[in-house]
Amino acid sequence: MREPARIAVIDFGGQYAHLIAKQLRHRGSFTTILPPDCAAEDLAGLKGIVLSGGPASVDDPDAPPWNPALLDQAAPVLGLCYGHQLLAHAFGGEVGDNPKGTQEGTTTVQLTPEGQTDALLGALGVEAFDALVSHAQSALALPPGATRLAFDDWDANQAFRIGKNAWGVQFHPEMDADIACTYIRAERDELLAQGQNPDQILAAVRETPLAAEVLRRFARLALENK
């Protein structure tokens, strides 16, 4: 008999949800992909919920409708990119265009002191790590009571935590270097229009194994959650 899915990946568009589910499955987690407006009963019995990236903006009238029950579960939640911004927006933070423009490629994420002791990011055992990014908007201000966990030269709020078991990270732990390069090439004209150098960004892309470990660590935390 097939074991029921323990972690749900909420699909906010693009290929992100499928990449996340693939990476989680490779790490031994039984996963399912659900739409953001899934019924509350679809969430029953889950050990963890991952909110995927997506092409929309959280305040866009055409953004995917989502069920608030996603954020009202006992299960740990991890928001990635769009999911990170959705968490910030839903709990009273500010999300908008990053004044520095679109961020693509590889960045070095710095952990705050709180991040270095965090159950998710602190388990990486480092003060900084490389990660892959692809976004134009950011969590410009965190929700009241949120704990800032990480930042980089582009984004003051690369990661945060709400309470004990809801995390948002702006970077993409599910991406590899090839996928990141594909996004950079697709955004070439936009990057040039912003005065950025896409060839230089492409040349600096590298694999980010520590960032990828965030998914494995989240799965472990979710399965250990009581």
Secondary structure as UniProt FT lines:
FT   STRAND          7..10
FT   TURN            14..15
FT   HELIX           16..26
FT   TURN            27..28
FT   STRAND          31..34
FT   TURN            36..37
FT   HELIX           40..43
FT   TURN            44..45
FT   STRAND          48..51
FT   TURN            58..59
FT   TURN            61..62
FT   HELIX           68..71
FT   STRAND          77..80
FT   HELIX           82..90
FT   TURN            91..92
FT   STRAND          94..97
FT   TURN            99..100
FT   STRAND          103..111
FT   HELIX           113..116
FT   TURN            119..121
FT   HELIX           122..124
FT   STRAND          128..135
FT   STRAND          137..141
FT   TURN            144..145
FT   STRAND          147..151
FT   TURN            156..157
FT   STRAND          159..162
FT   TURN            163..165
FT   STRAND          166..169
FT   TURN            173..174
FT   HELIX           177..186
FT   HELIX           188..193
FT   TURN            194..195
FT   HELIX           198..203
FT   HELIX           209..224
//
